[in-house]
Amino acid sequence: MNGTNWNRVASWLVLALLSASCVSRGPESPSAGTPSTGTELSSVGTELKGILIGTQDVRPGPGITSRGWLSDYLPGLENSPGDSPVYVLDSGVPGATALVVAGTHANELAGMTAATLLVEKAVLTRGRLIVIPHLNSSGLSYVDRSNPQPSWIRIDAASGTRFFRYGSRFVYPEHQGQRDPVRYTHPASSVSLAGAEQRNINRAYPGVVDGPLAQRVAAAVMAIIRVEGVDIAVDMHEARPSSKLVWMIVANPKNVDVAVNTIFDLEDKDILMKLDQSSEEFRGLSHREWGDHSDAMAFLIETVNPAQDPDAGPVTDHLRHPLFPLWKRVAVQLEALSGLVVNFNLVSEVGTVEYQGVPVYEDLEARGLEAFF
């Protein structure tokens, strides 16, 4: 290993130790520092980088054709806790390019789990799919004290016991690089928010390449959309049960028709979703800024996270929750994504995106998540 790579590893070790000091582990969590199988990348030194960042247990499947990092698109994220793996599935057949982002808020488990299934199971038959399964690596490194939950979710899967991190909505304060202001207002917005929202990646788009960490992560996603020529981009989220956002697809105004047709298709499958359109006044959100600052169609999917309920208690059973079990939330994310892609394909003038191998709603309902990991 050359001197440059040793410097990178040393930097990541320091960051990992800082992050570990912020993690509160649940009673069934793996020990700190245990590497998760499948996070390795192929080039010299990056396998240690993947372990030290403490990211999710993602095991690349047969459809993965290349893997990289956010910092490949924004070098200012290299050797920072804002870097995160980027997985590419390329069919080799000309078509369109889709981007799926999950884990913008590292306490929104269904999106991260659905995106992990895409990485592990999807095989592209036309076009390309780019997946970022856990965008907010910094947020995975600590527990949000305003909504404390165990920082690991255990799944006794077909492949063995898997642990998935459960973190915070925000970038970790000490990683952001500046103190929270009293109030935060996005430069293009008329809406004033609590100061901590400056650490919310989904209030930071289109980002600032040399700004605080959340703004740099947002800028890296925008760079991926531009550099890779993304044609359809989907952001996976969850909301507390009482939120008006639950079971919703939010669309940029230029592609509302695709969302409408998707909702009708989902209704035919007895999956009921609502529709919303990006606000002109409330800025910085993915579906608004991705669509406004690129040619891509942009969408956000919201399911429900019972752990975000103020009365949920300190430990939520995500897998067996009586109203919102994780399999159902993941199934809706995947079905909504599939519907958006299908309806995009019907109107696309740049080609299509087609994939197979991903479990559908009926599969997950009958067999559970455990059967597919």
C-alpha positions as CSV (number, residue, x, y, z in Angstrom):
1,M,0.0,0.0,0.0
2,N,1.5,3.4,-1.0
3,G,1.9,6.4,1.3
4,T,-1.2,8.1,-0.1
5,N,-3.4,5.1,0.7
6,W,-2.0,4.8,4.2
7,N,-2.8,8.5,4.8
8,R,-6.4,7.8,3.6
9,V,-6.7,4.8,5.9
10,A,-5.3,6.7,8.9
11,S,-7.7,9.6,8.3
12,W,-10.6,7.1,8.2
13,L,-9.5,5.4,11.4
14,V,-9.6,8.7,13.2
15,L,-13.1,9.4,11.8
16,A,-14.3,6.0,12.7
17,L,-13.1,6.4,16.3
18,L,-14.8,9.7,16.6
19,S,-18.0,8.3,15.2
20,A,-17.8,5.2,17.5
21,S,-17.8,7.5,20.5
22,C,-21.2,8.8,19.5
23,V,-22.9,5.4,18.9
24,S,-25.3,3.9,21.4
25,R,-25.6,0.2,20.6
26,G,-28.7,-1.8,21.3
27,P,-28.6,-5.1,23.3
28,E,-28.4,-7.3,20.2
29,S,-26.0,-5.2,18.2
30,P,-22.6,-6.4,16.9
31,S,-19.5,-5.1,18.7
32,A,-18.0,-1.8,17.6
33,G,-15.6,-2.1,14.8
34,T,-16.9,-5.4,13.5
35,P,-16.6,-5.3,9.7
36,S,-19.8,-5.9,7.8
37,T,-19.5,-8.5,5.1
38,G,-20.0,-7.1,1.6
39,T,-19.0,-3.5,2.2
40,E,-15.6,-4.0,0.6
41,L,-14.6,-2.3,-2.7
42,S,-12.1,-3.7,-5.0
43,S,-9.3,-1.2,-5.3
44,V,-6.4,-1.1,-2.9
45,G,-7.2,0.6,0.4
46,T,-10.9,1.1,-0.2
47,E,-11.9,-2.2,1.5
48,L,-10.6,-0.7,4.8
49,K,-12.3,2.6,3.9
50,G,-15.6,0.7,3.6
51,I,-15.1,-1.0,7.0
52,L,-13.9,2.1,8.9
53,I,-16.8,4.3,7.8
54,G,-19.1,1.9,9.6
55,T,-21.8,1.8,6.9
56,Q,-24.5,-0.7,6.3
57,D,-24.1,-4.4,5.6
58,V,-24.6,-4.3,1.8
59,R,-23.6,-7.4,-0.2
60,P,-23.4,-6.6,-3.9
61,G,-25.4,-9.0,-6.0
62,P,-25.0,-10.4,-9.6
63,G,-26.3,-7.2,-11.2
64,I,-23.6,-4.9,-9.9
65,T,-21.2,-3.9,-12.6
66,S,-19.2,-1.2,-10.8
67,R,-18.9,0.5,-7.4
68,G,-17.5,3.8,-6.4
69,W,-18.0,6.6,-3.9
70,L,-19.7,10.0,-3.6
71,S,-16.2,11.5,-3.5
72,D,-15.6,10.3,-7.0
73,Y,-18.0,13.0,-8.0
74,L,-17.1,15.6,-5.4
75,P,-13.4,15.2,-4.3
76,G,-14.1,17.4,-1.3
77,L,-15.9,14.5,0.4
78,E,-12.8,12.2,0.3
79,N,-11.6,11.2,3.7
80,S,-14.7,12.6,5.3
81,P,-17.6,11.1,7.1
82,G,-19.9,12.3,4.3
83,D,-18.6,9.8,1.8
84,S,-20.8,6.9,0.9
85,P,-20.7,4.0,-1.6
86,V,-22.4,4.3,-5.0
87,Y,-23.4,1.1,-6.8
88,V,-24.0,0.9,-10.6
89,L,-26.0,-1.8,-12.4
90,D,-25.5,-1.6,-16.1
91,S,-27.3,-3.9,-18.5
92,G,-25.0,-3.2,-21.4
93,V,-28.1,-2.5,-23.5
94,P,-28.7,1.1,-24.5
95,G,-31.4,2.8,-22.5
96,A,-32.1,5.4,-19.9
97,T,-30.4,5.9,-16.5
98,A,-32.2,5.8,-13.2
99,L,-30.9,6.9,-9.8
100,V,-32.2,5.6,-6.4
101,V,-31.2,7.4,-3.2
102,A,-32.0,6.1,0.3
103,G,-30.8,6.9,3.8
104,T,-30.8,10.7,3.3
105,H,-32.3,10.5,6.8
106,A,-30.5,7.6,8.4
107,N,-33.4,6.8,10.7
108,E,-35.7,6.0,7.8
109,L,-35.2,2.2,7.6
110,A,-37.5,1.1,4.8
111,G,-35.8,3.1,2.1
112,M,-32.4,1.9,3.1
113,T,-33.6,-1.7,3.2
114,A,-35.4,-1.4,-0.2
115,A,-32.3,0.1,-1.8
116,T,-30.1,-2.7,-0.3
117,L,-32.4,-5.2,-1.9
118,L,-31.9,-3.5,-5.2
119,V,-28.1,-3.7,-4.9
120,E,-28.3,-7.4,-3.8
121,K,-31.1,-8.7,-6.1
122,A,-31.7,-6.5,-9.1
123,V,-30.4,-7.4,-12.6
124,L,-30.7,-4.8,-15.3
125,T,-32.0,-5.9,-18.7
126,R,-32.0,-2.5,-20.3
127,G,-30.4,0.8,-19.4
128,R,-28.6,1.6,-16.1
129,L,-29.5,1.9,-12.4
130,I,-27.4,3.8,-9.9
131,V,-28.1,3.1,-6.2
132,I,-26.9,5.0,-3.1
133,P,-28.4,2.8,-0.3
134,H,-27.3,5.0,2.6
135,L,-26.5,8.5,1.6
136,N,-26.1,10.0,5.1
137,S,-23.1,8.1,6.4
138,S,-22.5,10.7,9.0
139,G,-26.1,10.3,10.3
140,L,-25.6,6.5,10.6
141,S,-22.8,7.1,13.1
142,Y,-24.9,8.4,16.0
143,V,-28.3,8.2,17.7
144,D,-30.6,11.2,17.6
145,R,-31.4,11.9,21.2
146,S,-34.7,13.5,20.3
147,N,-35.9,10.1,19.0
148,P,-33.7,7.5,20.6
149,Q,-33.8,3.9,19.3
150,P,-31.3,1.1,19.2
151,S,-28.7,1.8,16.6
152,W,-28.9,-1.6,15.0
153,I,-31.8,-3.6,13.6
154,R,-31.3,-7.4,13.6
155,I,-32.7,-9.6,10.8
156,D,-32.3,-13.4,11.1
157,A,-32.1,-13.8,7.3
158,A,-31.7,-16.7,4.9
159,S,-28.0,-15.9,4.6
160,G,-27.5,-15.6,8.4
161,T,-27.9,-12.9,10.9
162,R,-27.8,-9.4,9.4
163,F,-27.5,-6.1,11.3
164,F,-28.7,-2.8,9.7
165,R,-27.8,0.5,11.2
166,Y,-30.4,2.9,12.4
167,G,-29.1,6.4,12.8
168,S,-30.3,10.0,12.8
169,R,-32.2,12.3,10.5
170,F,-29.3,14.8,10.5
171,V,-25.6,14.9,9.8
172,Y,-23.7,14.5,13.1
173,P,-23.1,18.1,14.5
174,E,-19.4,17.8,14.8
175,H,-19.1,16.6,11.2
176,Q,-21.0,19.5,9.7
177,G,-18.2,21.9,10.1
178,Q,-20.2,24.8,11.5
179,R,-22.6,25.4,14.4
180,D,-26.3,25.3,13.9
181,P,-27.7,28.8,13.5
182,V,-30.7,30.0,15.5
183,R,-32.8,29.6,12.3
184,Y,-32.0,28.1,8.9
185,T,-33.4,29.4,5.6
186,H,-32.5,27.8,2.3
187,P,-31.1,30.5,0.0
188,A,-33.9,30.0,-2.5
189,S,-36.7,29.5,0.1
190,S,-39.1,31.8,2.0
191,V,-39.5,29.2,4.8
192,S,-37.6,29.6,8.0
193,L,-36.7,26.4,9.8
194,A,-35.1,25.3,13.1
195,G,-31.3,25.8,13.0
196,A,-30.6,22.0,13.0
197,E,-32.2,21.8,9.6
198,Q,-28.9,23.1,8.1
199,R,-27.7,19.5,8.8
200,N,-30.6,18.0,6.9
201,I,-29.3,16.9,3.4
202,N,-32.9,17.1,2.1
203,R,-33.0,20.8,2.8
204,A,-29.6,21.5,1.2
205,Y,-30.0,20.8,-2.5
206,P,-28.6,21.7,-5.0
207,G,-25.8,21.9,-2.5
208,V,-22.5,23.8,-2.1
209,V,-19.3,22.1,-3.3
210,D,-17.1,23.8,-0.6
211,G,-19.8,24.2,2.0
212,P,-20.6,22.4,5.3
213,L,-20.9,18.6,5.1
214,A,-24.7,18.3,4.4
215,Q,-24.3,20.8,1.6
216,R,-21.4,19.0,0.1
217,V,-23.2,15.7,0.2
218,A,-26.2,17.3,-1.6
219,A,-23.8,18.8,-4.2
220,A,-22.3,15.3,-4.8
221,V,-25.7,13.9,-5.6
222,M,-26.3,16.7,-8.1
223,A,-23.0,15.9,-9.6
224,I,-23.9,12.3,-10.1
225,I,-27.2,13.4,-11.8
226,R,-25.3,15.6,-14.2
227,V,-22.2,13.5,-14.9
228,E,-24.1,10.2,-15.4
229,G,-26.9,11.8,-17.4
230,V,-29.6,10.6,-15.0
231,D,-33.1,10.5,-16.6
232,I,-35.2,9.5,-13.6
233,A,-34.3,10.1,-9.9
234,V,-36.1,8.7,-6.9
235,D,-35.5,9.5,-3.3
236,M,-36.8,7.0,-0.7
237,H,-38.1,8.4,2.7
238,E,-40.3,7.6,5.7
239,A,-42.4,9.8,8.0
240,R,-43.9,9.6,11.4
241,P,-47.4,7.9,11.4
242,S,-49.2,11.2,12.1
243,S,-47.5,13.1,9.2
244,K,-49.5,14.1,6.2
245,L,-46.6,12.8,4.1
246,V,-47.1,9.1,4.8
247,W,-47.9,6.8,1.9
248,M,-47.2,9.6,-0.6
249,I,-45.4,10.2,-3.9
250,V,-44.1,13.7,-4.3
251,A,-43.3,14.8,-7.8
252,N,-41.5,17.8,-9.4
253,P,-44.1,19.8,-11.3
254,K,-42.6,18.9,-14.7
255,N,-43.4,15.2,-14.2
256,V,-46.6,15.0,-12.1
257,D,-48.3,13.1,-14.8
258,V,-46.0,10.1,-14.4
259,A,-46.7,10.1,-10.6
260,V,-50.5,10.3,-11.2
261,N,-50.3,7.2,-13.5
262,T,-48.2,5.4,-11.0
263,I,-50.7,6.0,-8.2
264,F,-53.5,4.6,-10.4
265,D,-51.4,1.5,-11.2
266,L,-50.6,1.0,-7.5
267,E,-54.3,1.4,-6.6
268,D,-55.0,-1.5,-9.0
269,K,-52.7,-3.6,-6.7
270,D,-54.6,-2.4,-3.6
271,I,-51.7,-0.1,-2.6
272,L,-53.1,3.3,-1.8
273,M,-50.7,6.3,-2.2
274,K,-51.3,10.0,-2.2
275,L,-49.9,12.6,-4.5
276,D,-48.2,15.9,-3.8
277,Q,-46.3,18.4,-6.0
278,S,-43.0,20.1,-5.1
279,S,-43.6,23.5,-3.4
280,E,-42.2,26.6,-5.0
281,E,-41.7,28.3,-1.6
282,F,-40.2,25.4,0.4
283,R,-36.9,24.8,-1.3
284,G,-33.8,22.6,-0.9
285,L,-35.7,19.3,-1.2
286,S,-34.6,16.6,-3.6
287,H,-37.7,16.3,-5.8
288,R,-37.7,20.1,-6.3
289,E,-34.1,20.8,-6.9
290,W,-33.1,17.6,-8.7
291,G,-35.8,18.3,-11.3
292,D,-35.2,22.1,-11.5
293,H,-31.4,21.8,-11.9
294,S,-31.3,18.9,-14.3
295,D,-33.2,17.2,-17.1
296,A,-34.1,14.3,-14.8
297,M,-37.6,13.5,-13.7
298,A,-37.6,13.7,-9.9
299,F,-39.7,11.9,-7.3
300,L,-39.8,11.2,-3.6
301,I,-41.5,8.2,-2.0
302,E,-42.7,8.4,1.6
303,T,-43.8,5.4,3.6
304,V,-44.3,5.3,7.4
305,N,-41.9,4.7,10.3
306,P,-43.6,3.8,13.6
307,A,-40.3,4.5,15.5
308,Q,-40.7,8.2,14.7
309,D,-44.0,8.3,16.7
310,P,-43.4,10.4,19.9
311,D,-45.2,7.7,21.9
312,A,-43.4,4.7,20.3
313,G,-41.2,4.1,23.3
314,P,-37.4,3.5,23.3
315,V,-37.5,0.3,21.2
316,T,-39.7,-0.3,18.2
317,D,-40.1,-3.8,16.7
318,H,-39.7,-2.9,13.0
319,L,-40.0,-6.4,11.7
320,R,-43.2,-7.4,13.5
321,H,-45.0,-4.0,14.1
322,P,-48.7,-4.8,14.1
323,L,-49.6,-1.9,11.7
324,F,-46.4,-1.1,9.8
325,P,-44.1,-4.1,9.6
326,L,-40.9,-3.5,7.8
327,W,-41.7,-6.0,5.0
328,K,-44.8,-3.9,4.1
329,R,-43.0,-0.6,4.1
330,V,-40.2,-2.0,1.9
331,A,-42.7,-3.6,-0.4
332,V,-44.5,-0.3,-1.0
333,Q,-41.1,1.5,-1.6
334,L,-40.2,-1.2,-4.3
335,E,-43.7,-1.2,-5.9
336,A,-43.8,2.6,-6.1
337,L,-40.3,2.7,-7.6
338,S,-41.3,0.0,-10.1
339,G,-44.4,1.9,-11.0
340,L,-42.5,5.2,-11.5
341,V,-40.0,3.4,-13.8
342,V,-42.7,1.7,-15.8
343,N,-44.6,5.0,-16.3
344,F,-41.4,6.9,-17.1
345,N,-40.6,4.2,-19.8
346,L,-44.0,4.9,-21.4
347,V,-43.2,8.6,-22.0
348,S,-39.4,8.5,-22.3
349,E,-37.7,9.8,-25.4
350,V,-34.3,8.7,-24.3
351,G,-34.8,5.0,-23.8
352,T,-36.1,2.8,-21.0
353,V,-34.9,1.3,-17.7
354,E,-35.8,-2.4,-17.1
355,Y,-34.8,-4.7,-14.3
356,Q,-35.7,-8.1,-12.8
357,G,-35.0,-10.2,-9.8
358,V,-36.5,-7.8,-7.1
359,P,-39.2,-9.3,-4.9
360,V,-42.7,-7.9,-5.4
361,Y,-45.3,-7.1,-2.7
362,E,-46.8,-10.6,-2.7
363,D,-43.4,-12.2,-2.3
364,L,-42.5,-10.1,0.7
365,E,-46.0,-10.5,2.2
366,A,-45.8,-14.3,1.9
367,R,-42.2,-14.9,2.8
368,G,-41.0,-11.9,4.7
369,L,-37.8,-9.8,4.3
370,E,-35.8,-12.6,5.9
371,A,-36.1,-14.8,2.8
372,F,-34.5,-12.3,0.5
373,F,-31.4,-11.3,2.5
